[in-house]
Amino acid sequence: MIIAISGAHGTGKTTLAEALVDRLEGFVLVEEPFWQLVEEGHAFSQPPTVNDFEAQLDRSIASILASEGDVIFERCPLDFLGYLAVHSDVLTFDPETRIDEVYKAMELIDLIAFVPIEDPDRMPDVEFASMRRRVDEELRELVMEDRLDLDVKAIEVLGSPEQRAETVMELLRAPIGLNRRARGESRDSKGTSQREGRQGRKT
């Protein structure tokens, strides 16, 4: 099984990923591409350039395609499409050059846990605040509204770190928790939004 944690920077993705690894026996955690690339000597600009986000997108795709067993990924390809979509130099990025590989990688993911910016913001002093807000909105469309018509189940997690982790665990424990054939959107008794997997691809 592959679980991806998605969201803008400064929303608590790493905390959630680590909490889930502690709860899910046999799962391994793959840190987000940014840190993988930093460890390999990639020099990121501040703020990051289109090339920086393209490098992270490529690493995300490659890591998912090469994965085996039960894995939790910090971020997935949709995260970097979100950042690229709001970048001031977005016109220099051609999504068609990578879209097929994005679909191949996303087909392997069983669940996306989307960590949004909450109101009030739990981390209001994060750098690049304006970009962060725009990315949050873009990811909501990509992940929760399924703009690319991906067959991946997605759930929005809210509240404390403990509440977020338990939301994911409740879904995984449910008998039909990862039924990828279901369609539509449901809302549980706690107000947690769930977007069921869809078949097909938008053209």
Steps between C-alpha positions, in 0.01 A plus 500: 500500500616853424377799699598853400481806725418811300478868589670837482812561707452560869181300546625204704563238232817363658338474842211305350728274296710414806188434710365262237828311471492450878147357474530290185718195544729426209468841331806704411513877463653670197590861573392767259707558183630836622704339777612212281637746246661720767685195634626435147633853465220672305522873567149643525430864427303716743223513400522176297505526122296305248805278449508429874138385499553299182787318670276418796221385270736268315633357827149448634398309187815289500474414869140383470566297185796328668326434833424156638288385793315729740620858472399844624621785279533858614349669196398359163524632141183708545676711762758618250244557227331724755814699570581529132147618419530802729862585419563839342695327222238231438503569125848348481363166623326268254295244697452286190866397518433315824127434519519135388759422767287682757206275418716188520624597845159606629346169392719328761374713790220353710421802718585870513467674837459870426615733779348845437571841647245519779310802632651625723831413341699270728830627357441864396865610488620262227715649222356577157154540655329628185629210290399260776139619489482471123652152509246395762216608271659331198552173688142499621393496135758243396460265795155543650309608189697258283561741216706244306245221549744270677388168644640574845305535822566823690411612850538841661637488854436773757567573866788408727778267385333221695161570341650507152676168546189339646291621207727311262509195726120488521480499122757222471314293758164541326384192302460705181758761590699477178233398252643666190188423298275731698406839359392831637575682824390417849531679832531307821349590836812696599482720193797332334476534125566192292531487124457152358712363219382557145556305187629658182701802403400847393618600156 
